[in-house]
Amino acid sequence: MRLHLVDGTFELFRAHYGKRPDHHGPDGQDLKATLGVVSSILALFDDPDERATHIAVAFDNPIESFRNEMFDGYKTGEGMEPVLVAQMGPVEEAVRAAGVVVWSMDRWEADDALATGARRWAEQVEQVRIMTPDKDLGQCLQGDRVVQVDRIRRRVIDEAAVRERRGVGPASIPDYLALVGDTADGIPGLPGFGEKGTAALLGEYEHIERIPADTAAWAVKPRGAAKLAATLAERREDALLYRRLATLAYDVPLEETLEDLEWRGAPRQKFLAWCDRVGARNLRQRPSRWRDEG
């Protein structure tokens, strides 16, 4: 048995910018992305590579989280296309109508829910598959027990792949993002810290606080070592704040048990009613399995 944890916000953006045909509901609302997410989720149950049986989908609703209270520059929903904002509620309703558990995050982020679920149930399943290529989820990976799946490029990212790509292990990913920065989340990083130099330092010392203040004590000498050391000394508190921003929470209060995440089929009446309500006639026969509500 494998557990699929899906980044619904990522799927919403992917469906919006994908080549799927446009779709508007009877009231004129643009629902292209919503229908795309539902189709994408249902495909996991048919895909022979995925064979999904237990699944949850996490959404950011709204985009802002507790991290915005920690740092003014952290990502917000500002600049997000209104057509996507307008679908943040409807897409959750649609996924629930398909019989799939939804984690709607407001104070926490979707990534925190995925991280919590992965840690909570990793030892109870054959594998946890986190369905997003977002690099911050790399901190959750455990060998080939907890992996990421990049559905766009059709590849699995395990712990070995992260080490090869980033030059550091999962435990160092928050430190790495703190120093290099993560523009997607509004984490600026520190000046001068590029991927290679940062990987060399963290590959040796693992965490920011273990990097010696004196470059003479450095076991590795990345390019511009003296300047990097001076920057780190001057902005160490900034770096530690950025690491807190990049560190995922593992204590999101998820109410479900692993058994609750089993997909028993789309509830026939509920799903068909949703299809009719939004004019999604082409999805009426999409579920590969049905269950009748009692």
N, C-alpha and C positions, 0 to 999 in steps of 0.2 A: 504493500500500500504506500502510495506517495501522496504528499500534501502539496497542493498548488496554492500559492499566495500571490495574488495578482495586484499590481499597481494600477488601480482603476483610473487615476488621474492621467497617468502615462498613456493608457489605452484610449482615453477620451481625446487627448491631443493627437495621438497616432491616427485615430479614425477621422478626425476633423481634417487633417492635412493629407490624408490618403486619397486614393483614386476612386473610392467608393462613390456611387452616384448620389447626387443631392436628394434630400428628402425633406419635405415639409408636412407637418401634421395638418389635420383639418382646420385648425385655427390659424395656420400660416407659420407656426414656429418652425425654425430650422432644427431638424432632429437628425441630420446626417450622422453626426458623431455618436449620438445615443444608439441609433440602430447599428452602427458599426461596432460599438462596444458589445452589445448583446450578441451579435453574430460571432464576434471574436471569442467571447467567453464560451458560447455553446460549441464552438469548434474544438475546444480543448477536450471535450468528451468523445469526439470522433477521431481526433488525431492519433494515429497509431504510435507516434513518438511520445505523446503525453499521457494518454490513457487516464485522464483525470477522474478521480472518484471522490476526493475530499478537497474542498475549495472554499476560499473566501476572497472577496474583492474589497480593497481598501481605497477610499476616496478622500481627498482633501476638500473639505467643504465647511468653511472657506479655505483659501490658500494660506492665510495667516495662521500662526501657531504661537505657542509660548515663547518660541525663539525670537519673535519680533519684540518681545518685552526685554530681551537681553541685549539686542543690537539693532539700532535703527536702520542699518543698511541691509538687514536680512530681507529675503525675497517677500514680495507681497503680490496681490492680484492686480496691482496697477499695470496697465498696458495689456492686460489679458483681453482677448477679443470678446466683446459683449455676447456674441453668439455662443461662445463656450461657457461663459459665466451663467448664461440663461439655462444651460443644460445640466448644471451641476446637481440640481434636485431631480429633474426627470431621469437622468441616467441611473441614479441610485434606485429610483422606483422601478425602472425597467429591469435592472439586474435582479432585484428582489422578485419581480414577477416571473422571472425564469427559474425561480426556486433556489437561487444562490445566496449565501450569506453575505451581507454587506457590512463593512465597518466604515461608518461615516465619522471622519475625524474633524474636530473643530479645534480643541486646545492642542492636541497632538497632531502630528502629520501622518499621512498614509504610510510613509516609510517606517515610522515608529511602530505602527500596528503590524506591519510585515515583519519587522525585527522581533517584536514580542512573540508573535505566533511562531516564528522560526525557532526561537530559543525554547519556547514552552513545549513544542511537540517534536523536536528533532529526534529525540531518543525513542519516540513511540511509532515512528514510521520508517520506511525504507529510505526515503529521501524527501527533503523539502525543496521544492522548486519555486524560487522567487521570480516571478514573471516580469522582469524589467532589467534593462542593461545599466541603470543608473549606478554610477561608480560609488556612491556613498553606501550602497547595500553590500559592497565588497567586504565591509567589516563584519558581516554576519556569517560569512562562508566558513564551512567546516569540512575540510577534505572534499570528498564527493558526497557527503551526507547532506549538507546544505549548499545549494548551488543557485546561480542565477541563470535565467534563460533569456537570451536575446532573440525574440521572435522575428525581428526584422531581418537579422543576418543568419537566423536559424543556427545558432551556436549556443553551447552550454559553457558557462563560465564557472569553473570550480576554483578551489583555493590555489591550486598550482598555476592556473591561468592568471589569477590576480598577481601572484608573485612574479610571474614572467612579465606581465604587462607593466606593473607599477614598480617592481623592484622591492616591494615590501609585503609583509603578510597582513592578514585581516586586522590584527590588533593595532597595526600602525596606520590604517587608512584614515582615521580622524586626524592624526598628527600630520599626515601627508596633505590632506585637504586644507588643514589650517595653514600650512606653510606655502603650498603652491597656490591655494585659492580654489574656489568653485563658483564660477560666475553664475551658474544656474541657480544657486542658492543665495547669492549675494555675499559670499565669503571672499574678501579681497585678497587674503594671503599676505605674505611679507615680500617687500621689494627684493629682487635678486634671487629668490628661491625658485629655481626652475625644477622640472621633473627629475633630471639626472642627478643634480646635486642633492636634492632632497631625498631621493631614493638611496643615494650612497650613504647619507648620514643616518637615515632611519633604518636602513638595512643593517647598519652597525649598532646603533643605539636604541632602536625601536620606538622610543618616546622622546618628546621634546625636552623634558626635564633631565634626561640622562645625557644629553649632549654637553660635553664639557665647555665651560666658558672660554677657556684658553685653547686656541687652535693648536698650540704646541702639543696638547694632549690628545688631539684628534687622531684616531687610528686610520681615518680616511681623509683625503685632502681634495675635496671637490674644487672646481674652478672658482676663484675669488673667495677662498676660505676665510681670509681675514675680514673681508667686508661682510660676509654672511654672519660671522661670529659677532661682529659689532652690531649689525642689525638685530640679531636675535637678543643680544644683551639689552639693547635699547627698547625693544618691543616684545619682550617675553610675555608680558601680561596680555598684550593683544593676541599673541599666538595661542595662549592658553584659552582665551575667550573663544577664538575661532575654533579651537578643538572641541570646546563644549558645544558649540553650534553644530559641528559636524558629527558629534557622537549621537547615535540613535538611542532612543529610550527602549528599555526592555520591560517596562512595567505598565504598559497601557492596560487599563482594566477591561479586557475582552471578556465578555460574559459567556461565550460559547465553550463547549467541550469539543474535543476532537470528533466525537460522534455526531455532534450537531453540524459539523462541516461536511458530512457526507451528502452528496447530491443524489437525491432519490428520483430525479426526473422533474421536468417542468410541471407545475400545477396547471392542469389543462384549462380549467375555467378562467383562472386568474391570468394566465399568459395570453390566452386567446382574446380575453376582454381588453388586455393592454394593447395587443396588436390592432384590434378594431378601433380603439380609442385614438391611436396615433397614426392609423392608416398604413400599418406595416403588413400588408397582405402577404408579401413575399417571405415573411418570417413565420407565418402561421404553421408551416410544416417543418420548420428548422430544427426543433428539438428532436434528438434521437431517442428520447425516452420521456414518457409521460407518467404522471401520477394523478389520480383523482382525489380531490380534496374531500375529507370526511365531513 
